[in-house]
Amino acid sequence: MNNKAFLPMPDDDGFFGEYGGQFLPPQLKAVMDEINNAYEEVRNSDAFKNELAELMTHFVGRPSPIYHAKNLSKKCGGAQIYLKREDLNHTGAHKINHCLGEALLAKHMGKTKVLAETGAGQHGVALATACSLVGIPCEVHMGEIDIAKEHPNVIRMKILGADLIPVSRGTRTLKDAVDSAFEAYLADPVNFFYAIGSVVGPHPFPKMVRDFQSIVGKEAREQFMDMEQVFPDYLVACVGGGSNAMGLFSAFLDDEDVKMVGVEPSGKGINTLDHAATMTKGSSGVIHGFSCYLLQDNEGEPLPVYSIASGLDYPGVGPQHCYLKDIERVKYETASDQECLDAFMDLSRYEGIIPALESAHAVAYAMKLATSLDADQRILVNLSGRGDKDIDFVAKLLGLV
Ligand SMILES: *Cc1c(COP(=O)(O)O)cnc(C)c1O
């Protein structure tokens, strides 16, 4: 390992090593710099920190527990598996952590509307929730395929008062929803706030979203030490854009003995075209205003990507992850659709916990890893969300109904 992981990141231009930055026209760069300045101001303001902390406790329900999944560990035979229960947060996933931060910041900056894209609908629901609470209008762009697949989240957003914009172009999934939302944002970037749903996009979003998510790792570090008097041997988290993984990993980067694994979807197979394994198969490129590993064609255009979990099908990935891969602080592995489904059912049947399909990728990898380790080793999985949104889809697929 390389101790460059300890450097404060990103640098002033928003780079994590060679990744990140602001690949934007000057007018938008100025808007992003203004957001960065506002963020740097509020992150050091006691009033803002206290307001956010209060909401984390009394609205989100933090701290989320850590649970020792003894039955699942026993079934795997090998290491002990623990779950950081982000699925128990209000709205059912980790995304509420950064959505509240972003909505509060937008309000603080006097913005008139918050815009966003959503994949599985989790970011849309979390953002619509945060905007209702904070009192600011919210517009969510979502691909038509995802709308059909994630019906309950679509209804939730409507009930919460968000303006839902269906996206019918291109892949009709997350990537095109980002393009659509971004175009709408460009109509008035001075008064609108684009709430990015992960540790991606131009500076300062990878930094800001990571900071808002870092509460997951800070809690986990303390909780795990209280529970077991040691740190986990491994941290495992699924990686779409990478926010739940960065949230957990960020608190442990200096703990050299804690190994970390980010799990990407290999979909129908890493050697097919139906996956979203950006770290494994991608190369350096630029997407949505920042540089990162990217699944791209010869012209640098993002490739269509696929995962059984809508929240993981993004052709890029957070710039800090790219850096952590290059310095070998974090390893990036994959889990397939089938492994994800098996883990989804195993966690449900052995522990009574129905995970989000996204999170089930991390569980799947942890189960494989556990089998290869001894019983005194400990794996902490970030259970990023609950599977209520996925039950109809899975039941149909597995012929349960
Ligand atoms: C959106 C989502 C993810 C993927 O996003 P990251 O930014 O990679 O964390 C993972 N799990 C759940 C439950 C999600 O909703």
The ligand as an SDF file (V2000), in Angstrom:
LIG
                    3D

 15 15  0  0  0  0  0  0  0  0999 V2000
  -28.0040    4.1880   -5.6090 C   0  0  0  0  0  0  0  0  0  0  0  0
  -27.7050    3.0250   -4.8090 C   0  0  0  0  0  0  0  0  0  0  0  0
  -26.4390    2.4230   -4.8590 C   0  0  0  0  0  0  0  0  0  0  0  0
  -25.3560    2.8640   -5.8110 C   0  0  0  0  0  0  0  0  0  0  0  0
  -24.8740    4.1500   -5.5860 O   0  0  0  0  0  0  0  0  0  0  0  0
  -23.4580    4.4370   -4.9430 P   0  0  0  0  0  0  0  0  0  0  0  0
  -23.2590    5.8720   -5.1700 O   0  0  0  0  0  0  0  0  0  0  0  0
  -22.4560    3.5760   -5.6480 O   0  0  0  0  0  0  0  0  0  0  0  0
  -23.5430    4.0860   -3.5020 O   0  0  0  0  0  0  0  0  0  0  0  0
  -26.1950    1.3610   -4.0220 C   0  0  0  0  0  0  0  0  0  0  0  0
  -27.1380    0.8870   -3.1930 N   0  0  0  0  0  0  0  0  0  0  0  0
  -28.3730    1.4270   -3.1220 C   0  0  0  0  0  0  0  0  0  0  0  0
  -29.3630    0.8500   -2.1820 C   0  0  0  0  0  0  0  0  0  0  0  0
  -28.6870    2.5040   -3.9190 C   0  0  0  0  0  0  0  0  0  0  0  0
  -29.9040    3.0390   -3.8410 O   0  0  0  0  0  0  0  0  0  0  0  0
  1  2  1  0
  2  3  1  0
  2 14  2  0
  3  4  1  0
  3 10  2  0
  4  5  1  0
  5  6  1  0
  6  7  2  0
  6  8  1  0
  6  9  1  0
 10 11  1  0
 11 12  2  0
 12 13  1  0
 12 14  1  0
 14 15  1  0
M  END
$$$$
